[in-house]
Amino acid sequence: MKIRRLVAADKAAVMQVFIAAYHNHSGSWSEQSLDDNLNDSKYYFLGVWQGNHLLAVSQFLCVLDSADLVNMTVHPDFQNQNLGNELLKQSLARLQSMGISQCFLEVRESNLPAKRLYEKNDFALIDHRPHYYRDTQETALVYQWKG
């Protein structure tokens, strides 16, 4: 397996991961917004590849010395294989080498596997955002990592 930066030419592969993970739709990412993000230097994407198959994606929005984890998705067929953990570790290391000293993220309160992943990688819970998610009115937990 190989972890590398994703570029605009990877858009179709990223959409395939999103569609598989979000049950036949791409979540809140349209092809146009994904294309815009892949072509915007403020966004940093990494992917885990096995041959020509993209297995997992991380997407960060970087401004000055701070990043927001916008998306972390592992294809359902490859979950529970430590790919998310490896991708997150590599992402944070690469961001830190680019001068990023902190990273924030929001996660659904009910998403226990994601919460465990972030806490395992030194993210600290810093806030709650009640009714954050429009579809369920679920609370978002806000985490921060300091490099």
HUKABEL-V285355 format. One record per residue. N is the residue number from 1. RES is the residue in three letters. D_FIRST is the distance of its C-alpha to the first C-alpha in Angstrom with 1 decimal. Layout:
BEGIN
n=<N N>
res=<RES RES>
d_first=<D_FIRST D_FIRST>
END
This chain:
BEGIN
n=<1 2 3 4 5 6 7 8 9 10 11 12 13 14 15 16 17 18 19 20 21 22 23 24 25 26 27 28 29 30 31 32 33 34 35 36 37 38 39 40 41 42 43 44 45 46 47 48 49 50 51 52 53 54 55 56 57 58 59 60 61 62 63 64 65 66 67 68 69 70 71 72 73 74 75 76 77 78 79 80 81 82 83 84 85 86 87 88 89 90 91 92 93 94 95 96 97 98 99 100 101 102 103 104 105 106 107 108 109 110 111 112 113 114 115 116 117 118 119 120 121 122 123 124 125 126 127 128 129 130 131 132 133 134 135 136 137 138 139 140 141 142 143 144 145 146 147>
res=<MET LYS ILE ARG ARG LEU VAL ALA ALA ASP LYS ALA ALA VAL MET GLN VAL PHE ILE ALA ALA TYR HIS ASN HIS SER GLY SER TRP SER GLU GLN SER LEU ASP ASP ASN LEU ASN ASP SER LYS TYR TYR PHE LEU GLY VAL TRP GLN GLY ASN HIS LEU LEU ALA VAL SER GLN PHE LEU CYS VAL LEU ASP SER ALA ASP LEU VAL ASN MET THR VAL HIS PRO ASP PHE GLN ASN GLN ASN LEU GLY ASN GLU LEU LEU LYS GLN SER LEU ALA ARG LEU GLN SER MET GLY ILE SER GLN CYS PHE LEU GLU VAL ARG GLU SER ASN LEU PRO ALA LYS ARG LEU TYR GLU LYS ASN ASP PHE ALA LEU ILE ASP HIS ARG PRO HIS TYR TYR ARG ASP THR GLN GLU THR ALA LEU VAL TYR GLN TRP LYS GLY>
d_first=<0.0 3.8 6.9 10.0 13.5 14.6 17.9 20.6 19.3 16.4 19.3 19.3 15.6 16.4 19.6 18.1 16.1 19.4 21.5 19.6 19.6 23.2 24.7 25.3 26.1 24.2 25.8 27.7 25.7 27.4 25.9 28.4 27.5 23.8 24.8 27.1 24.6 21.9 24.9 26.3 25.6 26.2 23.1 19.7 16.6 13.0 10.2 6.7 5.6 4.8 7.3 10.2 9.8 9.8 9.4 11.0 13.3 15.5 18.7 21.3 24.8 25.8 29.5 30.8 29.4 28.3 25.5 25.4 22.4 23.2 20.4 17.5 16.3 13.8 14.2 16.6 15.0 12.1 14.4 15.4 12.0 12.0 9.6 12.8 13.8 10.8 11.0 14.8 14.8 13.0 15.2 18.3 17.7 17.4 20.3 22.3 21.9 23.3 26.3 25.6 27.4 27.3 25.4 27.1 26.0 27.9 26.9 29.0 31.0 30.1 26.3 26.1 22.3 21.8 24.7 23.4 20.0 22.0 24.6 22.1 20.9 24.5 25.5 29.2 31.2 33.8 35.3 35.8 36.4 38.5 38.3 35.4 33.7 36.0 34.9 35.8 37.5 35.2 35.0 32.1 31.3 30.7 28.5 28.3 26.0 27.6 25.6>
END
